[in-house]
Amino acid sequence: MTKIVFYKTDGVFYGFEEQGHTGYGESGDDVLCSALSAMTMLIINAIEISYASSVDYTIDEETTDIRLVAKGALPEYEEDESKRFAVSGLIMAYYYQLNDLIEDYYEYLSVDVIERPL
C-alpha cells in the first residue's frame, strides 16, 4: 500500500509525502504506481518550469518514498498571490485526484492531510 500524507498550514496545501509500493501489480508493471509517479513528476515540473517556483523534493529510488515541499505556496515565501494559488492548487488537485482513485483502489492507497507549519 502507498500512503500519501499531504501538508497544509492555514488551509493551504504546500507539500506531501508518499511511502511504500501500491502492490497493485508486479514491480515494473504496476500501472497504479506508474500513475502516481507520473502525477508527482507533473507537479514538480509544473511548479519549477510553468510557475518558476522552487520545489524541494527527494525521491528514494529503492523504496519509492517521495517527499515534496513547495514553499511558493505560502505567503511568507512568495509575494505573488496568483503564483501561490497556482502552486497550492496543483498540490490540492493531486489530493482530490488521489481521493477519486481511492474509490476503486482503496486496498492500495491511503490518503491523509495534516496541519503542519513549515
Number of C-alpha atoms within 10 A of each C-alpha: 16 21 16 21 18 23 23 21 15 9 9 19 29 27 25 23 18 22 17 16 19 22 15 17 12 9 11 8 10 14 14 19 23 13 11 16 15 12 15 18 12 14 21 23 15 17 23 16 11 12 15 12 19 17 20 12 14 12 13 10 8 6 10 16 17 18 18 21 21 25 21 25 32 23 14 8 12 14 12 12 13 12 19 23 16 17 30 23 16 18 26 19 13 18 19 12 12 18 17 12 13 15 10 10 16 13 13 18 24 18 17 12 13 12 13 13 9 12
